[in-house]
Amino acid sequence: MTDCLLVGAGQHARVVAEILTLNGDRIVAYSDLKPQTWISAPHLTEQDWSNQVRNGTFVLGLGGVTPAQLLHRRLLMEKCKSLGLVALSRCHSTASISQDANVAQGALVFAGAVVNVGASLGEGVIVNSAAIIEHDCAIGAGSHIAPGAIILGGAKIGSCCMIGAGSVILPNTTVPDNAMVAALTRGSIT
């Protein structure tokens, strides 16, 4: 069991909190702009934890769907680390992670996701629900692979990229830093 600070406590953080619980971790406090009703841990403002919390572990509960939001998330991770906190990497119990994959500090892998042999997840990466990272792919620090996205063999995703829900990145493709790949849309809205 690891005690940790949850940084960010919006809707995305609810999924992160479940992953922590399934891993036997305990949220001892959380930081958000405002108190949240879904979580029973003590609420700290950013000023509180940046002045009081030294050493220990944290998990980012903050999501992000644009490269700018993902950069903000990455900078927040660096701020936490500068205070002596260590970012936890966690995977949902239903995710499939190859023993030959490399999962860096602070990376989060959600329910039903697959990370195959030779894949590498950079620091603070989010592999969201049912996303697939195929063999020998590299996902840059701070990137978010949205639900159902598929990154095919040997593809390289830069830092702070948003790969939209249901999108497919073809084999050996390189996506540059701070790119946004649109979500796949099906059907029409009437």
C-alpha positions in Angstrom: 0.0 0.0 0.0 1.3 3.4 -1.0 0.0 6.7 0.5 -0.2 9.4 -2.1 -1.4 12.9 -2.8 -3.9 13.2 -5.7 -3.2 16.4 -7.7 -6.4 17.4 -9.5 -9.8 16.0 -8.5 -12.1 16.5 -11.4 -14.0 13.8 -13.3 -10.8 12.3 -14.8 -9.4 11.9 -11.3 -12.3 9.6 -10.3 -11.0 7.0 -12.8 -7.4 7.5 -11.5 -8.7 7.1 -7.9 -10.3 3.7 -8.8 -7.0 2.6 -10.3 -5.2 3.6 -7.1 -7.8 1.7 -5.0 -7.4 -1.4 -7.1 -3.6 -1.3 -6.6 -4.1 -1.1 -2.9 -3.0 2.6 -2.7 -4.5 5.2 -0.4 -5.2 8.8 -1.2 -4.2 10.7 2.0 -5.0 14.2 0.6 -6.0 15.8 -2.7 -5.4 19.1 -4.3 -7.9 20.9 -6.5 -9.2 24.4 -7.0 -12.3 23.6 -5.0 -13.4 20.9 -2.6 -14.9 17.8 -4.2 -17.8 15.8 -2.8 -16.8 12.4 -4.4 -13.6 12.0 -2.4 -13.3 11.7 1.4 -9.6 12.6 1.7 -8.6 16.1 3.1 -8.6 18.9 0.5 -5.5 21.0 0.0 -5.1 24.0 -2.2 -2.1 24.1 -4.4 -0.5 26.7 -2.1 -1.1 24.4 0.9 0.6 21.4 -0.7 3.4 23.3 -2.4 4.3 24.9 1.0 3.7 21.9 3.3 4.2 18.7 1.4 7.8 17.5 1.0 8.8 14.0 -0.1 6.2 11.2 -0.5 4.3 10.2 -3.6 1.7 11.8 -5.9 -0.5 10.9 -8.8 -1.9 13.4 -11.3 -5.6 13.3 -11.4 -5.6 16.0 -14.0 -6.5 15.0 -17.6 -6.1 17.1 -20.7 -7.5 17.0 -24.2 -5.3 19.6 -26.0 -1.6 19.9 -26.3 -1.7 23.1 -24.2 -3.5 21.3 -21.3 -1.1 18.4 -21.6 1.8 20.8 -21.3 0.3 22.4 -18.2 -0.2 18.9 -16.8 3.5 18.1 -17.5 4.7 21.4 -15.9 2.6 20.5 -12.8 4.3 17.1 -12.6 7.7 18.9 -12.7 6.6 21.2 -9.9 5.6 18.3 -7.8 8.9 16.5 -8.4 10.8 19.7 -7.6 9.2 19.5 -4.1 10.7 16.0 -3.6 7.5 14.1 -4.5 7.7 11.0 -6.6 5.2 10.3 -9.3 3.5 6.9 -9.1 2.9 4.9 -12.3 -0.2 2.8 -12.1 -2.1 0.4 -14.3 -5.7 -0.7 -14.0 -6.1 -4.4 -13.1 -7.8 -5.1 -16.5 -5.0 -3.5 -18.6 -2.6 -5.8 -20.4 1.0 -4.6 -20.1 3.8 -6.6 -21.7 6.7 -7.6 -19.4 8.9 -6.2 -22.1 7.2 -2.7 -22.1 8.8 0.3 -20.4 6.4 2.3 -18.3 8.0 5.6 -17.0 7.3 7.4 -13.8 3.9 8.9 -13.6 2.4 7.0 -16.5 -1.2 5.8 -16.1 -2.8 2.9 -18.0 -6.6 2.7 -17.8 -9.1 -0.2 -17.9 -8.9 -2.5 -20.9 -5.8 -0.9 -22.4 -3.1 -2.9 -24.1 0.6 -2.0 -24.1 2.5 -4.6 -26.1 6.1 -5.9 -26.3 8.8 -3.3 -26.8 6.5 -0.4 -26.3 7.7 2.6 -24.2 5.5 5.0 -22.3 7.2 8.3 -21.4 6.8 10.1 -18.1 3.2 11.1 -17.3 1.6 9.4 -20.3 -2.1 8.6 -20.1 -3.2 5.4 -22.0 -6.9 5.7 -21.6 -9.6 3.0 -21.6 -9.3 0.3 -24.3 -6.5 2.1 -26.1 -3.9 -0.1 -27.8 -0.2 0.6 -28.0 1.3 -2.0 -30.3 4.8 -3.5 -30.3 7.8 -1.2 -30.4 5.9 2.1 -30.2 7.3 5.1 -28.3 4.8 7.5 -26.6 6.5 10.8 -25.6 6.2 12.3 -22.1 2.9 13.9 -21.2 1.0 12.5 -24.2 -2.6 11.3 -23.9 -3.8 8.3 -25.9 -7.6 8.6 -25.7 -10.1 5.8 -25.3 -10.1 3.3 -28.2 -7.2 4.9 -30.0 -4.8 2.4 -31.7 -1.1 3.1 -32.1 0.3 0.6 -34.6 3.7 -1.1 -34.6 6.8 1.1 -34.5 4.9 4.4 -34.4 6.5 7.3 -32.5 4.3 9.8 -30.7 6.0 13.0 -29.5 5.6 14.8 -26.2 2.3 16.4 -25.1 0.3 15.0 -28.0 -3.4 14.3 -27.9 -4.3 11.2 -29.9 -8.1 11.4 -30.1 -10.6 8.7 -29.3 -10.9 5.9 -31.9 -8.1 7.3 -34.1 -5.5 5.0 -35.6 -1.8 5.9 -36.0 -0.4 3.8 -38.8 2.8 1.7 -38.4 6.1 3.5 -38.2 4.5 6.9 -38.3 6.0 9.8 -36.4 3.7 12.3 -34.7 5.6 15.5 -33.7 5.6 17.0 -30.3 2.4 19.0 -29.3 0.3 17.5 -32.1 -3.4 16.8 -31.9 -4.9 13.9 -33.9 -8.6 14.3 -34.1 -11.0 11.7 -32.7 -12.6 9.3 -35.1 -16.3 10.3 -35.5 -18.9 7.8 -36.6 -22.5 8.5 -37.5 -24.1 11.9 -37.5 -25.8 14.2 -35.1 -29.3 15.2 -36.0 
